[in-house]
Structures are given as structure tokens and as C-alpha cells.
Amino acid sequence: MTRERGSLTMQSRRRYSAPQKPVGVSLVHSYINLWSTGMTVGMGGHYFAWNTGLVAGPWSFGLAVTVMGMAYICLCCCLGEVTSMVPFTGGAFGLARWTFGFHAGFLVGCCESLQYILYVTCNFVQLSRFTAVTYPSSVEYPYVTWIGSYMLAVGMLCCNSATYNRWNRLLAFLSLGLLVTYVIGSIPLALSSEAVEPNVAPSAIVQDVPSFFQTLPQAAWFFAGVETLNRLCNEVESPNISIPRSQLGCLFTLICTALTVFVMVNVLPPGLPVIATSVAPFNHGFTRMFNCSVEAATLLSIPATFASGQGFAQAYTNIIVALCSSRLLPEGFLVCLESTGAPIVAIALGTFISFVLCFMHYYVDVNVVLFDVAMLYAFVAYLSQCIGYIYLRREHSKMQRPFKSPFGIYGALFASGVWVASIGGLVLYQDIRGPLFALGLLGVWFAGELVKLINPPSKYKQSFPTMYKTANKKRQRSVKATVAVATSGRSIGREVPLPSEQEDALAQARRVVDAAITPLDTTSRPPNSPTTTSTTNNPPAPS
């Protein structure tokens, strides 16, 4: 999130602006900050929940992880190309708003924000389970852990950029370091006589097509969150270059860690089916490595789980502010702290909803019900981004882009097929929860219809930013100047200026460039020349 901003003036959303350049952020620091954010958000999924997909068998779930990893590679390549063309800080909402309109953008924004809110709920509920394993006396009071987790996360999000980035780097290296320790320490155990065969016959492990589609969404937990880097365009230097590279670097790191963790968990005892139901799948390795108790080993899974929840909290704050900045939610949520500029009201709104959902822990299995709902919203958002990429690739092929997806439209189609298959697996193979998912989507659609009636999107001019449409080489210099003006004033939730602002900025940039390149020679023109502009009605001076 953008910090170091002044207080918000509620007279107009255009006054909610960021400094022209992120304070103290160089290109190198941008790469480090982006990589740290991607690792903190994505690494938490390695420590819990994914192992439930092993009920389909190691081969079936391994294939699901491979397919899902390929889909995320295609998705990140698509998002990288879109970001290199137009740095949208609103994520899927920002892209859908410009390609499909405000109504469809609002629906996608709702799905995306609910996705991250539910992710935070799942992470902090799991954190309370880890705490209960370590301190059995806290089993009856999980809300104490929830309150502490939310307070720490909100407190760090309200800090200035420098403090938050240092804290985020610490969590990233700590999470990755513990995971690397697990993988390296498991290699001698896997080669020793302790590595036994699973205590179950191979015929007892289900490996069929329905179970594959049922567990396909679970494989996404290894990589979920890496797409949030596109929401940080206003915090880094040269986002059209740094974000695609950092995002792909994070994704390939997560793929390597996911494959190694998947192999090590399966070869270490006790194997299947015990590992598929473990609260903390790394405990079986940590207890043997350090010769410690289960309670002590569980503590090693807490930092990454908290870091992931905090990263998702930052993501839903960005989306809420983007919706408010587009006047699809009340502008009162844009109020920020004067000291750090953090949008405290938007943070409080998403945190309150996520905290209330934590109490579903008493009635349902959060890692089953809420996780499935979150993944459903995630796949809808992913699908909309792939469709938006195809639209931009076909309709705006002449736009300049520093990064270009090597897979093109075919990669977007492949990823879209995986998202559709995952949605089908959630709706068709998750017991009786399919109707609940349908009701949830209908509720979001109903909310979108209400917004459409109250605040008709026809009042907005629907057109792609004109400053990005130029294909004429003679106008490239003025276009680059306009892009610099637009991106230097970017703020959280504000992807590009309004169409009227774009026209004014484009005209001003053209005048500046023309004056610098071809200055007017008034002495060589007649006094009454139509190209001569006069700011007053005074007659020309006599010669």
C-alpha cells in the first residue's frame, strides 16, 4: 500500500494522491520488496492445508500440482504483459473495469476482495490451531489468537513503507529459511532406514478422475497469492519492468519449493494416509531432525502462516480502496492516517469482515468450506484476467510492452481451461456445497445489480486510456511524457487518470514536447498567421 501521503480531502477523489515517486525506493529495492511480498504471501500455503489433497493419491495429486503450476505460469505471464502495458493497481478489478465496464468490474472486484478476506480467515484460524497444539490451554479460547494476529497485522499495515518493508523481508526470509531447513534436513532421513513405505496398500488410495478434479483446487494453495504483486504498481520503481520479472521469479521459487516439499512429505514416515490428515505436515520431519516434541515443532509453522495472512490483508485493502476510488463503494473508506497515509478505514472494513468469519470455526471446518469458497472466487478472478488479457492482446496489439508473454493467447486459453475445470471440481465434487457456492455468486450478482441501479455506470465514459492507444511513431515522445505524468501521480486503487484528465495531460505533454523540439519562430510568420496563438486581444506591435 502507498504510505507517506497527506490526509484525504473528501471533496473529490482526485485529491487522494501519492507522491510523484515512491520515497526511498530504487529499482533494486523494488525487486527485493516485490520478491519478499510474493514469498510471504505464497509461502504460507506450503505449511498447511495442501496435504488434504493427498487423499486422491500421490500420483493423482502430483499431476494436479503440475497442471496447476503450469496454469499459474501462464497466468503470471499474462499478468506481466498486462502490467507492462498498463500498470493496474486494482488487480483483476482494474483490468475488468477497463475491458468489460464498471458493472462487470465491480463483480470481479467483489470476488477478488472476498477471496483475500477468506484467505486471511483461513490463515488465522489455522494459526489458532497451531497455537492450540503448542498450548493446549488455548483450545477453548481461539479468539484470543485471532485478536492478537489481526492486531499485529493491522498495526504493521498502518506503519510507514520503510518499517513495513523491513518487517516483510524478515518474514519472507524466515519462512523460506525454515522451509529450506525442512527440505535439506529431510534428505538424510529419506535416505536412511527410517524412510518406510506408507502404512497402507496402494489399492486403498483413491486414484480416479473424480478424485483428481476434487483435489485440483487444493493444488492451488501452493501458489495462491503470487498474483497480488500486480497490486503494488504504486510502490515500486518502473512497475512495467520490475513487477513481471519479480512475479515470475517468485513463482518459479514457489514451484521449486512446492515440488521438493511434496516429495519429502511423501517419502518421510508415517506416509499416507496419516500425512493427509495432519494439521502441520512438517511436524513429522521437524521432530526427527531436532529430536523435539510435536508442540515445539508446531511453533516453526507459525511465522509463515501469519506472514501469509498479513500479505492477503494488504491485498484486500488494495482492492477495497480501488473500488472506493472508482466510486463503486463509499468514498469514506478512503480516509487515511495523516502520519503514514495508510487507508485505515479500508483496512478496518476488511479486517472486521474477516474476523467475523473466523467464528464459523465453531460450526464448520474452515479449511474445507471457507477455503473452497475462497478458491471459487479466486478462479473467477483468474478467469476474468485471462479473458481481459486475450481482449487486450487482440484489440490493442500495437501497444508498447516491455514484457511479452511467451505463450500468448494459447497460454491464456490453457489457464482458462484449468480455472474452469477447478470451478467444476468445486461445484460438482464438494458434497452438497455446490448450491451454497451458487447462492454466494447470486448474492454478489444481486449486489452488483443494486450498485448498477444506484450508481449507473453509463455516467462514466467507457474507453481505454487514449494515451496507451498510440501507434504512430511521431507521437511516441509525447505519449511517453504522458505516461510519466500518469504513473508518477498514481495512488493506491487509482490505476489511470479519468478520460478527461488523460486528454488534458496528453495535450499538455504535446505542447511541452513541441516547444522543446520545434520552438515557434514567430519572426518568420506573418502577424496574422493562423498558427500564431495569442493570449490577449492586443494588436501586434508595429515593426
Protein Blocks (a to p, Z undefined) as FASTA:
>chain_A
ZZhiacddfkbmklmccdfbdghiafklmmmmmmmmmmmmmmmmmmgojlmmmmnojklm
mmmmmmmmmmmmmmmmmmmmmmmmmccfklmmlmmmmmnojklmmmmmmmmmmmmmmmmm
mmmmmmmmmmmmmmmmlmmmmmlmmmmmmmmmmmmmmmcfklmmmmmmmmmmmmmmmmmm
mmmmmmmmmmmmklccdfbdfklpccdfklmmmmmmmmmmmmgojlmmmmmmmmcghkll
mmmmmmmmmmmmmmmmmmmmmmmmmmpcebjaklmmgfblmlmmmmmmnopafklmmmmm
mmmmmmmmmmmmmmmmmmmmmmmmnopacfklmpccfklopafklmmmmmmmmmmmmmmm
mmmcfklmmmmmmmmmmmmmmmmmmmmmmmmmmmmmmbccfbacfklmmlmmmmmmmmmm
mmmmmmmmnojlmmmmmmmmmmmmmmmmmmmmmmccklpccdddfklmpmbfklmmmmmm
mmmmmmmmgcehiabacfklmmmmmmmmmmmmmmmmmccdfklpcfklckbccfbfbdcd
dZZ
